[in-house]
Amino acid sequence: MPSCPSRRRSHSGHIPRLRRGEAGEQVQASHREGCPEAVASPEAANNAAANASFIPTLALGIPGSGTTAVLLGAFVIFGLQPGPLLFQQEPDLVWGLLVSFFFGNLILLVLNLPLAPVFAQILRIPYVFLYPIVLMMSFVGAFALGNNTFTLWIVFFAGLLGYFMKRFDFPAAPFVLGLVLGPLLEKYLVQTSAMGDGNLFIMFQRPFSLILTVAALIALAYPLVTAVIRNLRTRKAGAKAKENVAS
């Protein structure tokens, strides 16, 4: 008896899924055994993401990562304003930075090929010896920067803050972005208040500023609202499960 076309389509749809599943299992097995592709692929993605994070930083003045947020803060300290005008006002800096990415990869290639085994041996050093060395270098660098003990206390409390943020799973990138963008926000907020003679509602009087302000408020409230909704759904699902078990 000839099979139904819909049934043939359903069986044929299972074959690619089975093949993809078998291929995925083979890839996972090869990764567990030490496949070079398992190291090359995430490293390539990591390097691409690191360089790509400079695009919004240089073009728009918006940090693309925690590292570029620190770089943005350095730009502001030296009186440079990242954004579209940076390419016109400081072309040597921008294009020199872009060219440094290319030469940096070449230098890393030359260093990593002969020294990769040496770098890998560092991981064999026990943490009980490695951590004190890192801490000592951090404190020495902080003291050399300010030549006073106040910088040492800053390093100490910053380390405690970083430990608790790591312990309770708080991301560090938003904290760094807040430190860098906070003074800029205060500066432009004062400028906006001066333009409106002390009235901050001037931000809602222009269509473009109104759209940006509403979009920023939505982006700020969206994670909180979704978290509350997710918790409510989880509680309802748990309550229904208990009722089903009781019945």
Accessible surface in RSA format (square Angstrom, percent):
REM  Atomic radii and reference values for relative SASA: ProtOr
REM  Chains: A
REM  Algorithm: Lee & Richards
REM  Probe-radius: 1.40
REM  Slices: 20
REM RES _ NUM      All-atoms   Total-Side   Main-Chain    Non-polar    All polar
REM                ABS   REL    ABS   REL    ABS   REL    ABS   REL    ABS   REL
RES MET A   1   227.62 117.9 145.78  96.5  81.84 194.9 113.95  96.9 113.67 150.6
RES PRO A   2   124.50  90.7  99.52  90.7  24.98  90.8 110.85  91.5  13.65  84.8
RES SER A   3    54.05  45.7  37.12  49.5  16.93  39.0  35.90  76.4  18.15  25.4
RES CYS A   4    60.26  45.6  50.77  56.6   9.49  22.3  25.66  65.0  34.59  37.3
RES PRO A   5    72.19  52.6  71.22  64.9   0.97   3.5  71.80  59.3   0.39   2.4
RES SER A   6    59.13  50.0  52.54  70.1   6.60  15.2  36.32  77.4  22.81  32.0
RES ARG A   7   147.13  61.8 142.45  72.6   4.68  11.1  28.77  39.3 118.36  71.7
RES ARG A   8   123.63  51.9 118.38  60.3   5.25  12.5  54.65  74.7  68.99  41.8
RES ARG A   9   159.24  66.9 151.29  77.1   7.94  18.9  72.21  98.7  87.03  52.7
RES SER A  10    53.34  45.1  41.04  54.8  12.30  28.3  46.60  99.2   6.74   9.4
RES HIS A  11   110.45  60.4 108.62  75.5   1.83   4.7  84.05  86.6  26.40  30.7
RES SER A  12    60.08  50.8  53.72  71.7   6.36  14.7  41.41  88.2  18.66  26.1
RES GLY A  13    26.68  32.9   0.00   N/A  26.68  32.9  24.57  67.4   2.10   4.7
RES HIS A  14    88.98  48.6  88.65  61.6   0.33   0.8  55.00  56.7  33.98  39.5
RES ILE A  15    81.97  46.6  81.83  61.0   0.13   0.3  81.97  59.0   0.00   0.0
RES PRO A  16    57.82  42.1  55.07  50.2   2.75  10.0  57.59  47.5   0.23   1.4
RES ARG A  17   124.81  52.4 115.21  58.7   9.60  22.9  52.75  72.1  72.06  43.7
RES LEU A  18   116.00  64.6 112.66  80.6   3.34   8.4 114.88  80.7   1.12   3.0
RES ARG A  19   164.39  69.0 159.62  81.4   4.78  11.4  51.73  70.7 112.66  68.3
RES ARG A  20   150.75  63.3 140.30  71.5  10.45  24.9  75.51 103.2  75.24  45.6
RES GLY A  21    36.15  44.6   0.00   N/A  36.15  44.6  34.83  95.6   1.33   3.0
RES GLU A  22   104.00  59.7 102.03  77.2   1.98   4.7  33.15  64.1  70.85  57.8
RES ALA A  23    49.72  45.7  47.07  72.6   2.65   6.0  49.11  69.2   0.61   1.6
RES GLY A  24    28.71  35.4   0.00   N/A  28.71  35.4  28.16  77.3   0.55   1.2
RES GLU A  25   119.67  68.7 115.04  87.0   4.62  11.0  40.83  79.0  78.84  64.4
RES GLN A  26   126.31  70.6 118.25  86.4   8.06  19.2  42.92  91.4  83.39  63.2
RES VAL A  27    73.74  48.5  72.65  65.8   1.09   2.6  73.74  64.1   0.00   0.0
RES GLN A  28   106.43  59.5 104.41  76.3   2.02   4.8  28.19  60.0  78.24  59.3
RES ALA A  29    35.18  32.3  34.03  52.5   1.15   2.6  34.83  49.1   0.35   0.9
RES SER A  30    41.46  35.0  37.25  49.7   4.20   9.7  34.38  73.2   7.08   9.9
RES HIS A  31    76.71  41.9  61.19  42.5  15.52  39.7  37.30  38.4  39.41  45.9
RES ARG A  32   182.22  76.5 143.19  73.0  39.03  92.9  79.03 108.0 103.19  62.5
RES GLU A  33   150.25  86.3 111.93  84.7  38.32  91.2  48.66  94.1 101.58  82.9
RES GLY A  34    62.14  76.6   0.00   N/A  62.14  76.6  36.24  99.5  25.89  58.0
RES CYS A  35    24.45  18.5  18.33  20.4   6.13  14.4   7.15  18.1  17.31  18.7
RES PRO A  36   100.92  73.5  91.48  83.4   9.44  34.3  99.21  81.9   1.70  10.6
RES GLU A  37   108.65  62.4 106.95  80.9   1.70   4.0  58.79 113.7  49.85  40.7
RES ALA A  38    26.95  24.8  15.58  24.0  11.37  25.9  16.60  23.4  10.34  27.4
RES VAL A  39    99.80  65.7  97.31  88.1   2.49   6.0  99.80  86.7   0.00   0.0
RES ALA A  40    60.91  56.0  51.38  79.3   9.54  21.7  58.66  82.6   2.25   6.0
RES SER A  41    67.34  56.9  53.45  71.3  13.90  32.0  50.99 108.6  16.35  22.9
RES PRO A  42    73.02  53.2  61.79  56.3  11.23  40.8  69.32  57.2   3.70  23.0
RES GLU A  43    89.45  51.4  89.45  67.7   0.00   0.0  28.87  55.8  60.58  49.5
RES ALA A  44    62.06  57.1  51.14  78.9  10.92  24.8  57.44  80.9   4.62  12.2
RES ALA A  45    63.55  58.4  51.29  79.1  12.26  27.9  59.11  83.2   4.44  11.8
RES ASN A  46    88.84  61.3  82.65  79.9   6.19  14.9  18.76  45.2  70.08  67.7
RES ASN A  47    83.21  57.4  80.85  78.1   2.36   5.7  21.60  52.0  61.61  59.6
RES ALA A  48    62.63  57.6  50.46  77.9  12.18  27.7  59.61  83.9   3.02   8.0
RES ALA A  49    62.66  57.6  50.26  77.6  12.41  28.2  57.43  80.9   5.24  13.9
RES ALA A  50    54.84  50.4  43.66  67.4  11.18  25.4  53.60  75.5   1.24   3.3
RES ASN A  51    55.93  38.6  51.56  49.8   4.37  10.5  16.60  40.0  39.33  38.0
RES ALA A  52    49.31  45.3  40.95  63.2   8.36  19.0  44.87  63.2   4.44  11.8
RES SER A  53    13.29  11.2   6.90   9.2   6.39  14.7  11.33  24.1   1.96   2.8
RES PHE A  54    28.86  14.4  28.63  17.7   0.23   0.6  28.86  17.5   0.00   0.0
RES ILE A  55   117.46  66.8 111.08  82.8   6.38  15.4 117.24  84.4   0.21   0.6
RES PRO A  56    39.14  28.5  37.82  34.5   1.32   4.8  39.14  32.3   0.00   0.0
RES THR A  57     0.00   0.0   0.00   0.0   0.00   0.0   0.00   0.0   0.00   0.0
RES LEU A  58     6.27   3.5   6.27   4.5   0.00   0.0   6.27   4.4   0.00   0.0
RES ALA A  59    34.73  31.9  33.35  51.5   1.38   3.1  33.79  47.6   0.94   2.5
RES LEU A  60   114.89  64.0  92.67  66.3  22.22  55.9  93.60  65.7  21.28  57.3
RES GLY A  61    13.85  17.1   0.00   N/A  13.85  17.1   2.70   7.4  11.15  25.0
RES ILE A  62    99.41  56.6  98.83  73.6   0.58   1.4  99.41  71.6   0.00   0.0
RES PRO A  63    12.13   8.8   0.84   0.8  11.29  41.0   0.84   0.7  11.29  70.2
RES GLY A  64    39.94  49.3   0.00   N/A  39.94  49.3  11.45  31.4  28.49  63.8
RES SER A  65    41.80  35.3  32.05  42.8   9.75  22.4  38.73  82.5   3.07   4.3
RES GLY A  66    19.38  23.9   0.00   N/A  19.38  23.9  13.62  37.4   5.77  12.9
RES THR A  67   105.81  75.3  96.74  98.1   9.07  21.6  65.93  88.6  39.89  60.3
RES THR A  68     0.74   0.5   0.68   0.7   0.06   0.2   0.74   1.0   0.00   0.0
RES ALA A  69     0.00   0.0   0.00   0.0   0.00   0.0   0.00   0.0   0.00   0.0
RES VAL A  70    94.47  62.2  89.34  80.9   5.13  12.4  91.82  79.8   2.66   7.2
RES LEU A  71    46.78  26.1  43.42  31.1   3.36   8.4  46.38  32.6   0.40   1.1
RES LEU A  72     0.54   0.3   0.54   0.4   0.00   0.0   0.54   0.4   0.00   0.0
RES GLY A  73    15.48  19.1   0.00   N/A  15.48  19.1  15.10  41.4   0.38   0.9
RES ALA A  74    36.16  33.2  33.27  51.3   2.89   6.6  34.55  48.7   1.61   4.3
RES PHE A  75    15.42   7.7  15.42   9.5   0.00   0.0  15.42   9.3   0.00   0.0
RES VAL A  76    54.89  36.1  42.70  38.7  12.19  29.4  43.92  38.2  10.97  29.7
RES ILE A  77   144.55  82.3 112.35  83.7  32.21  77.6 119.22  85.9  25.33  68.7
RES PHE A  78   162.40  81.2 133.76  82.8  28.64  74.5 140.51  85.2  21.89  62.6
RES GLY A  79    68.16  84.1   0.00   N/A  68.16  84.1  36.91 101.3  31.25  70.0
RES LEU A  80    38.61  21.5  34.77  24.9   3.83   9.6  36.89  25.9   1.72   4.6
RES GLN A  81    85.59  47.9  77.93  57.0   7.66  18.2  53.64 114.2  31.95  24.2
RES PRO A  82     4.55   3.3   0.00   0.0   4.55  16.5   0.00   0.0   4.55  28.3
RES GLY A  83     5.98   7.4   0.00   N/A   5.98   7.4   5.98  16.4   0.00   0.0
RES PRO A  84    94.85  69.1  84.20  76.8  10.66  38.7  88.76  73.3   6.10  37.9
RES LEU A  85   106.32  59.2 106.07  75.9   0.25   0.6 106.07  74.5   0.25   0.7
RES LEU A  86     1.81   1.0   1.79   1.3   0.02   0.1   1.81   1.3   0.00   0.0
RES PHE A  87    68.05  34.0  59.78  37.0   8.27  21.5  59.94  36.3   8.10  23.2
RES GLN A  88   140.83  78.8 113.79  83.2  27.05  64.4  41.31  87.9  99.52  75.5
RES GLN A  89   117.97  66.0  91.09  66.6  26.88  64.0  37.56  80.0  80.40  61.0
RES GLU A  90    64.10  36.8  63.30  47.9   0.80   1.9   2.57   5.0  61.53  50.2
RES PRO A  91    55.89  40.7  55.25  50.4   0.64   2.3  55.60  45.9   0.29   1.8
RES ASP A  92   127.10  89.0 112.74 112.2  14.36  34.0  40.57  95.5  86.53  86.3
RES LEU A  93    64.42  35.9  55.95  40.0   8.47  21.3  62.88  44.2   1.54   4.2
RES VAL A  94     1.06   0.7   0.28   0.3   0.78   1.9   1.06   0.9   0.00   0.0
RES TRP A  95   143.49  57.6 143.14  69.3   0.35   0.8 128.26  68.4  15.23  24.7
RES GLY A  96    40.31  49.7   0.00   N/A  40.31  49.7  32.17  88.3   8.14  18.2
RES LEU A  97    39.88  22.2  34.33  24.6   5.56  14.0  38.10  26.8   1.78   4.8
RES LEU A  98    59.26  33.0  50.67  36.2   8.59  21.6  50.99  35.8   8.26  22.2
RES VAL A  99    74.84  49.2  71.35  64.6   3.49   8.4  74.84  65.0   0.00   0.0
RES SER A 100    51.95  43.9  41.20  55.0  10.76  24.8  42.26  90.0   9.69  13.6
RES PHE A 101    47.01  23.5  39.77  24.6   7.24  18.8  45.57  27.6   1.45   4.1
RES PHE A 102   124.41  62.2 120.13  74.4   4.29  11.2 123.65  75.0   0.77   2.2
RES PHE A 103   109.71  54.9 109.69  67.9   0.03   0.1 109.69  66.5   0.03   0.1
RES GLY A 104    27.03  33.3   0.00   N/A  27.03  33.3  26.04  71.5   0.98   2.2
RES ASN A 105    78.55  54.2  72.42  70.0   6.13  14.8  24.25  58.4  54.30  52.5
RES LEU A 106    78.39  43.7  77.68  55.6   0.72   1.8  78.05  54.8   0.34   0.9
RES ILE A 107   103.03  58.6 101.16  75.4   1.87   4.5 102.99  74.2   0.04   0.1
RES LEU A 108    97.33  54.2  97.33  69.6   0.00   0.0  97.33  68.4   0.00   0.0
RES LEU A 109    98.74  55.0  94.54  67.6   4.20  10.6  98.27  69.0   0.47   1.3
RES VAL A 110   102.09  67.2  96.80  87.6   5.29  12.7 100.16  87.0   1.93   5.2
RES LEU A 111    78.62  43.8  78.60  56.2   0.02   0.1  78.62  55.2   0.00   0.0
RES ASN A 112    63.05  43.5  62.14  60.1   0.91   2.2  19.46  46.8  43.59  42.1
RES LEU A 113   132.30  73.7 109.39  78.3  22.91  57.6 112.14  78.8  20.16  54.3
RES PRO A 114    88.79  64.7  62.07  56.6  26.71  97.1  72.96  60.2  15.82  98.3
RES LEU A 115    65.84  36.7  65.84  47.1   0.00   0.0  65.84  46.2   0.00   0.0
RES ALA A 116    48.83  44.9  43.03  66.4   5.79  13.2  45.31  63.8   3.52   9.3
RES PRO A 117    83.91  61.2  77.03  70.2   6.88  25.0  83.68  69.1   0.23   1.4
RES VAL A 118    86.76  57.1  84.31  76.3   2.45   5.9  85.95  74.7   0.81   2.2
RES PHE A 119    94.44  47.2  88.11  54.6   6.33  16.5  88.30  53.5   6.14  17.6
RES ALA A 120    52.58  48.3  43.52  67.2   9.06  20.6  47.97  67.6   4.60  12.2
RES GLN A 121    95.70  53.5  90.71  66.3   4.99  11.9  41.15  87.6  54.55  41.4
RES ILE A 122    80.09  45.6  78.91  58.8   1.17   2.8  79.99  57.6   0.10   0.3
RES LEU A 123   148.55  82.7 124.99  89.4  23.56  59.2 127.52  89.6  21.03  56.6
RES ARG A 124   183.00  76.8 155.18  79.1  27.81  66.2  54.34  74.3 128.65  78.0
RES ILE A 125    66.11  37.6  61.20  45.6   4.91  11.8  63.56  45.8   2.55   6.9
RES PRO A 126    70.32  51.2  59.58  54.3  10.74  39.0  70.32  58.1   0.00   0.0
RES TYR A 127   140.37  65.5 134.66  76.6   5.72  14.9  87.84  66.0  52.53  64.8
RES VAL A 128   111.74  73.5  93.87  85.0  17.86  43.0 101.19  87.9  10.54  28.6
RES PHE A 129   126.73  63.4 123.06  76.2   3.67   9.6 125.33  76.0   1.40   4.0
RES LEU A 130    42.81  23.8  42.81  30.6   0.00   0.0  42.81  30.1   0.00   0.0
RES TYR A 131   127.81  59.7 127.30  72.4   0.51   1.3  92.60  69.6  35.21  43.4
RES PRO A 132    71.27  51.9  63.89  58.2   7.38  26.8  67.51  55.7   3.76  23.3
RES ILE A 133    82.70  47.1  81.46  60.7   1.24   3.0  82.70  59.6   0.00   0.0
RES VAL A 134    77.81  51.2  76.38  69.1   1.44   3.5  77.45  67.3   0.37   1.0
RES LEU A 135   104.99  58.5 104.99  75.1   0.00   0.0 104.99  73.7   0.00   0.0
RES MET A 136   115.95  60.0 109.54  72.5   6.40  15.2  75.02  63.8  40.93  54.2
RES MET A 137   127.12  65.8 115.47  76.4  11.65  27.7  97.76  83.1  29.36  38.9
RES SER A 138    50.70  42.8  35.31  47.1  15.38  35.4  25.29  53.9  25.40  35.6
RES PHE A 139    65.85  32.9  65.11  40.3   0.74   1.9  65.31  39.6   0.53   1.5
RES VAL A 140    93.55  61.6  90.09  81.6   3.46   8.3  92.66  80.5   0.89   2.4
RES GLY A 141    40.66  50.1   0.00   N/A  40.66  50.1  33.52  92.0   7.14  16.0
RES ALA A 142    15.10  13.9   7.23  11.2   7.88  17.9  12.91  18.2   2.19   5.8
RES PHE A 143    90.70  45.4  90.70  56.2   0.00   0.0  90.70  55.0   0.00   0.0
RES ALA A 144    67.93  62.5  47.10  72.7  20.83  47.4  50.57  71.2  17.36  46.0
RES LEU A 145   157.08  87.5 127.74  91.4  29.34  73.8 133.57  93.8  23.51  63.3
RES GLY A 146    29.07  35.8   0.00   N/A  29.07  35.8  15.69  43.1  13.38  30.0
RES ASN A 147   113.84  78.5  91.22  88.2  22.62  54.5  23.47  56.5  90.37  87.3
RES ASN A 148    69.52  47.9  63.80  61.7   5.72  13.8  31.83  76.6  37.69  36.4
RES THR A 149    85.61  60.9  84.32  85.5   1.29   3.1  54.94  73.8  30.67  46.4
RES PHE A 150   137.21  68.6 134.29  83.2   2.91   7.6 136.29  82.6   0.91   2.6
RES THR A 151    24.71  17.6  23.62  23.9   1.09   2.6  24.28  32.6   0.43   0.6
RES LEU A 152    45.63  25.4  44.74  32.0   0.89   2.2  45.03  31.6   0.59   1.6
RES TRP A 153   144.28  57.9 143.42  69.4   0.85   2.0 121.22  64.6  23.06  37.4
RES ILE A 154    88.80  50.5  83.80  62.4   5.00  12.0  87.94  63.3   0.85   2.3
RES VAL A 155    44.38  29.2  38.86  35.2   5.52  13.3  41.89  36.4   2.49   6.8
RES PHE A 156    91.48  45.8  86.99  53.9   4.49  11.7  89.93  54.5   1.55   4.4
RES PHE A 157   119.91  60.0 115.53  71.6   4.37  11.4 115.93  70.3   3.98  11.4
RES ALA A 158    57.75  53.1  44.38  68.5  13.36  30.4  49.13  69.2   8.62  22.8
RES GLY A 159    44.17  54.5   0.00   N/A  44.17  54.5  37.19 102.1   6.98  15.6
RES LEU A 160    72.70  40.5  71.60  51.2   1.10   2.8  71.79  50.4   0.91   2.4
RES LEU A 161    81.65  45.5  77.42  55.4   4.23  10.6  81.06  56.9   0.59   1.6
RES GLY A 162    35.67  44.0   0.00   N/A  35.67  44.0  29.81  81.8   5.86  13.1
RES TYR A 163   130.53  60.9 122.71  69.8   7.83  20.4  93.00  69.9  37.53  46.3
RES PHE A 164   103.20  51.6 102.48  63.5   0.72   1.9 102.79  62.3   0.41   1.2
RES MET A 165    27.26  14.1  26.91  17.8   0.35   0.8  20.48  17.4   6.78   9.0
RES LYS A 166   173.66  84.7 156.78  96.2  16.88  40.2 103.08  92.8  70.59  75.2
RES ARG A 167   150.56  63.2 130.45  66.5  20.11  47.9  28.80  39.4 121.77  73.8
RES PHE A 168   124.69  62.4 103.98  64.4  20.71  53.9 109.84  66.6  14.85  42.5
RES ASP A 169   130.00  91.1 112.53 112.0  17.48  41.3  32.23  75.9  97.77  97.5
RES PHE A 170   126.70  63.4 117.98  73.1   8.71  22.7 118.50  71.8   8.20  23.5
RES PRO A 171    88.55  64.5  73.12  66.7  15.42  56.1  84.66  69.9   3.89  24.2
RES ALA A 172    62.70  57.7  56.63  87.4   6.07  13.8  56.63  79.8   6.07  16.1
RES ALA A 173    44.30  40.7  38.77  59.8   5.53  12.6  40.79  57.4   3.51   9.3
RES PRO A 174    75.47  55.0  65.40  59.6  10.06  36.6  67.38  55.6   8.09  50.3
RES PHE A 175    87.95  44.0  78.12  48.4   9.83  25.6  85.81  52.0   2.14   6.1
RES VAL A 176    35.88  23.6  35.88  32.5   0.00   0.0  35.88  31.2   0.00   0.0
RES LEU A 177    48.31  26.9  48.15  34.4   0.16   0.4  48.29  33.9   0.02   0.1
RES GLY A 178    43.08  53.1   0.00   N/A  43.08  53.1  36.04  98.9   7.04  15.8
RES LEU A 179   114.86  64.0  97.93  70.1  16.93  42.6 101.10  71.0  13.76  37.0
RES VAL A 180    21.87  14.4  12.37  11.2   9.49  22.9  17.16  14.9   4.71  12.8
RES LEU A 181    61.21  34.1  60.44  43.2   0.77   1.9  60.61  42.6   0.60   1.6
RES GLY A 182    28.94  35.7   0.00   N/A  28.94  35.7  24.89  68.3   4.05   9.1
RES PRO A 183    83.24  60.7  75.67  69.0   7.57  27.5  78.51  64.8   4.73  29.4
RES LEU A 184    21.36  11.9  21.26  15.2   0.11   0.3  21.36  15.0   0.00   0.0
RES LEU A 185   123.78  68.9 118.52  84.8   5.26  13.2 123.09  86.4   0.68   1.8
RES GLU A 186   116.30  66.8 113.47  85.8   2.82   6.7  36.36  70.3  79.93  65.3
RES LYS A 187   106.75  52.1  98.11  60.2   8.64  20.6  61.15  55.0  45.60  48.6
RES TYR A 188    93.55  43.7  93.08  53.0   0.47   1.2  78.81  59.2  14.74  18.2
RES LEU A 189    73.57  41.0  70.74  50.6   2.83   7.1  73.05  51.3   0.52   1.4
RES VAL A 190    95.07  62.6  92.70  83.9   2.37   5.7  94.58  82.2   0.49   1.3
RES GLN A 191    83.41  46.6  79.65  58.2   3.76   8.9  34.69  73.8  48.71  36.9
RES THR A 192    31.64  22.5  31.43  31.9   0.22   0.5   8.65  11.6  23.00  34.8
RES SER A 193    30.91  26.1  30.88  41.2   0.03   0.1  12.03  25.6  18.87  26.4
RES ALA A 194    73.45  67.5  48.42  74.7  25.03  56.9  59.17  83.3  14.28  37.8
RES MET A 195   147.51  76.4 115.99  76.8  31.52  75.1  99.66  84.7  47.84  63.4
RES GLY A 196    15.33  18.9   0.00   N/A  15.33  18.9   7.74  21.3   7.58  17.0
RES ASP A 197   137.95  96.6 102.60 102.1  35.35  83.6  38.20  89.9  99.74  99.5
RES GLY A 198    56.05  69.1   0.00   N/A  56.05  69.1  25.67  70.5  30.38  68.0
RES ASN A 199    64.99  44.8  60.04  58.0   4.95  11.9  24.00  57.8  40.99  39.6
RES LEU A 200    73.80  41.1  70.53  50.5   3.26   8.2  70.81  49.7   2.99   8.0
RES PHE A 201   140.42  70.3 139.33  86.3   1.09   2.8 139.57  84.6   0.85   2.4
RES ILE A 202    40.41  23.0  38.18  28.4   2.23   5.4  38.18  27.5   2.23   6.0
RES MET A 203    55.93  29.0  53.30  35.3   2.63   6.3  33.71  28.7  22.22  29.4
RES PHE A 204    80.18  40.1  64.21  39.8  15.97  41.6  64.23  38.9  15.96  45.7
RES GLN A 205   120.16  67.2  87.33  63.8  32.83  78.2  37.14  79.1  83.01  63.0
RES ARG A 206   167.02  70.1 166.33  84.8   0.69   1.6  40.94  55.9 126.08  76.4
RES PRO A 207   100.47  73.2  96.01  87.5   4.46  16.2  99.94  82.5   0.53   3.3
RES PHE A 208   147.66  73.9 145.59  90.2   2.08   5.4 146.80  89.0   0.87   2.5
RES SER A 209    32.94  27.8  29.89  39.9   3.04   7.0  31.88  67.9   1.06   1.5
RES LEU A 210    67.69  37.7  67.69  48.4   0.00   0.0  67.69  47.5   0.00   0.0
RES ILE A 211   114.21  65.0 110.21  82.1   4.01   9.7 113.29  81.6   0.93   2.5
RES LEU A 212    98.74  55.0  94.10  67.3   4.64  11.7  94.46  66.3   4.28  11.5
RES THR A 213    26.23  18.7  21.58  21.9   4.65  11.1  17.87  24.0   8.36  12.6
RES VAL A 214    63.27  41.6  63.16  57.2   0.11   0.3  63.27  55.0   0.00   0.0
RES ALA A 215    52.24  48.0  43.51  67.2   8.73  19.9  48.13  67.8   4.11  10.9
RES ALA A 216    61.45  56.5  48.38  74.7  13.07  29.7  56.51  79.6   4.94  13.1
RES LEU A 217    97.88  54.5  94.93  67.9   2.96   7.4  95.42  67.0   2.46   6.6
RES ILE A 218   107.53  61.2 103.78  77.3   3.75   9.0 107.23  77.2   0.30   0.8
RES ALA A 219    69.42  63.8  51.33  79.2  18.09  41.2  58.90  82.9  10.52  27.9
RES LEU A 220   128.85  71.8 119.99  85.8   8.86  22.3 125.21  87.9   3.64   9.8
RES ALA A 221    44.44  40.9  43.53  67.2   0.91   2.1  44.44  62.6   0.00   0.0
RES TYR A 222   141.88  66.2 137.71  78.4   4.16  10.8  99.47  74.7  42.41  52.3
RES PRO A 223    75.84  55.3  68.30  62.3   7.54  27.4  71.97  59.4   3.87  24.0
RES LEU A 224   123.77  68.9 121.99  87.3   1.77   4.5 123.43  86.7   0.34   0.9
RES VAL A 225    78.63  51.7  76.06  68.9   2.56   6.2  78.63  68.3   0.00   0.0
RES THR A 226    32.74  23.3  29.92  30.3   2.82   6.7  25.26  33.9   7.48  11.3
RES ALA A 227    37.13  34.1  36.68  56.6   0.45   1.0  36.94  52.0   0.18   0.5
RES VAL A 228    85.61  56.3  85.12  77.1   0.49   1.2  85.61  74.4   0.01   0.0
RES ILE A 229    73.69  41.9  73.65  54.9   0.04   0.1  73.69  53.1   0.00   0.0
RES ARG A 230   144.88  60.8 142.70  72.7   2.18   5.2  62.70  85.7  82.18  49.8
RES ASN A 231    82.92  57.2  81.63  78.9   1.29   3.1  12.55  30.2  70.36  68.0
RES LEU A 232    86.90  48.4  86.57  61.9   0.32   0.8  86.72  60.9   0.18   0.5
RES ARG A 233   170.17  71.4 164.92  84.1   5.25  12.5  53.83  73.6 116.34  70.5
RES THR A 234    90.09  64.1  82.26  83.4   7.83  18.7  68.77  92.4  21.32  32.2
RES ARG A 235   175.64  73.7 163.45  83.3  12.19  29.0  60.96  83.3 114.68  69.5
RES LYS A 236   132.42  64.6 128.86  79.1   3.56   8.5  75.26  67.7  57.17  60.9
RES ALA A 237    61.14  56.2  51.18  79.0   9.95  22.6  56.45  79.5   4.69  12.4
RES GLY A 238    31.46  38.8   0.00   N/A  31.46  38.8  30.32  83.2   1.15   2.6
RES ALA A 239    50.17  46.1  43.93  67.8   6.24  14.2  47.83  67.4   2.35   6.2
RES LYS A 240   134.37  65.6 133.96  82.2   0.41   1.0  76.45  68.8  57.91  61.7
RES ALA A 241    51.23  47.1  47.51  73.3   3.73   8.5  50.91  71.7   0.32   0.9
RES LYS A 242   157.91  77.0 150.41  92.3   7.50  17.9  96.69  87.0  61.22  65.2
RES GLU A 243   115.95  66.6 108.42  82.0   7.53  17.9  43.03  83.2  72.92  59.5
RES ASN A 244   109.03  75.2  93.79  90.6  15.24  36.7  25.10  60.4  83.93  81.1
RES VAL A 245   132.09  86.9 103.93  94.1  28.16  67.9 111.08  96.5  21.01  57.0
RES ALA A 246    93.72  86.2  50.70  78.2  43.02  97.9  61.97  87.3  31.74  84.1
RES SER A 247   125.02 105.6  55.58  74.2  69.44 160.0  65.90 140.3  59.12  82.8
END  Absolute sums over single chains surface
CHAIN  1 A    20026.0      17475.8       2550.2      14667.4       5358.6
END  Absolute sums over all chains
TOTAL         20026.0      17475.8       2550.2      14667.4       5358.6
